[in-house]
Amino acid sequence: MSFLDWLSALAQDADPVKPGFQAQGLYLLVCVTGPVLFGGLVALTLTGLERLFGIRLSSKGGH
């Protein structure tokens, strides 16, 4: 089973319209950790780019 097949199976299992919906533990784990890991990856990439180019992006939350 490829990664995309696995992701597709998770989405089908999590269809609230179908009878007997029950979220799998792994689905919940992916929904919680996925955005956190993605945000960490973006933060590390931006930090690396700041150091590479010697610039400093806004540290005040964009305000």
C-alpha positions in Angstrom: 0.0 0.0 0.0 1.5 3.3 -1.1 1.4 6.5 1.0 -1.4 8.0 -1.2 -3.5 4.8 -0.9 -3.1 4.9 2.9 -4.1 8.6 3.0 -7.1 7.9 0.7 -8.2 5.0 3.0 -8.0 7.4 6.0 -10.2 9.9 4.3 -12.8 7.3 3.3 -12.9 5.9 6.9 -13.4 9.5 8.2 -16.5 10.2 6.0 -19.1 11.4 8.5 -21.9 11.0 6.0 -21.4 7.2 5.8 -23.2 5.2 8.5 -21.1 3.9 11.4 -18.6 6.7 11.3 -15.8 6.2 13.8 -12.5 8.0 13.5 -9.5 5.8 13.8 -6.8 6.6 16.3 -4.2 6.9 13.5 -6.5 9.4 11.7 -6.7 11.5 14.8 -3.0 11.3 15.3 -2.3 12.4 11.7 -4.8 15.3 12.0 -3.1 16.6 15.2 0.5 16.0 14.3 0.3 16.8 10.6 -0.2 20.6 11.0 2.3 20.8 13.8 5.0 19.0 11.8 4.2 21.2 8.8 4.5 24.3 10.8 7.8 23.2 12.3 9.1 22.4 8.8 8.1 25.9 7.6 9.7 27.5 10.7 13.0 25.6 10.2 13.1 26.5 6.5 12.5 30.2 7.2 15.1 30.2 9.9 17.6 28.6 7.5 16.9 31.1 4.8 17.3 34.0 7.3 20.7 32.7 8.3 21.7 31.9 4.7 20.9 35.4 3.4 21.7 37.3 6.6 18.2 38.8 6.9 15.7 39.0 9.7 12.0 38.6 8.9 9.4 40.2 11.1 9.6 38.9 14.7 6.5 40.8 15.9 3.9 38.5 14.5 3.3 40.4 11.3 2.0 43.6 12.9 
